Amino acid sequence: MSRTRRMSVTILLSLSILAVMPGPARADGAGARALEGVWAMSLTLRDCATGAPLGPPFRSLLTFHRGGTLSESAGTTGFAPGQRSPGHGLWSRSGRNAFAARFVAMILFDTPPVPPAPGFLAGWLVVGANFTFAGADHLNITATAQFLDLNRDVYRAACPTGTAERFH
């Protein structure tokens, strides 16, 4: 292979690798912001009817993957160790700088109430959330959280609010 041909192949391979590497935040059309990446959230569970806090704020991690899937790791201490699985779900754009997501986590076993934790039944946690950019690396969050037993009957609900900061 000639030197010119080898150089052309090397340049082409380099450009191909760069094209498929994920970036931290891509523009997604005329000034719209991209959500992909890892976000550190600070959330407060609230009573859906009154907006009153249902406990102290807690931290969680949320990763928005390219293609519309997400992974969530809860930071709340309300669950017993090993009681709640990580969350898995989907996200999509709902406006220029707004996004909607839905995820599910398993609650693997029952626990009785131990104040301040209310106790949980084995089943599911289903969360629907809206995210709005409040700066290049900050989000405002509103959500609904439904706790379902193994028969998929809702036995508790909450309406979390909070903020998130992009992890760099």
C-alpha positions, 0 to 999 in steps of 0.5 A: 500500500502506498504512503498516500493510501495509508495516510488516507486510510488513517485519516478516514479511520480517525474521522470515523472513530471521532464521529461515533464517540459520544460527546458530553452535550450536543446541540440538538437543533437551533439552540436547543440543549441536549440532555444526554449525560449524567445528572446529580439530582436533589429532590423533595417528595411532596404531598400531591394535593398540598405541595407540603414536603414529605421528608428531607431532600435526597440525592439521586443520579440519573443518566440519559442515554443517547437514543432515549433510554435512562438509568436511575440510582436512588439516593433516598434512605427511605428504603431498606438496604437492597429493597429497591432496584435501580430505575430503568426507563425512557425519555424524549424531548417535549419542547425546545429545552424541555424533556419528559421521562418515565421510569420503573424500579422494583420494590423487592420486599415489604417493610413496615413503617419505621418513622420517618420512613412510611414502609413499602410493599413489594411491587413497583415504583413508577415515576413520570417526570418533566425536566426543563433547562434552567441554564446550560448545566442545570435542570428544574424537575417536577414529577409524579411517583406512584407506588404499586403493590404486586397486583399493580394497585396504587397504594401511595403517591408523591409529587417530587420536585427538585433540581439537577446539575450536569456531572462533568 
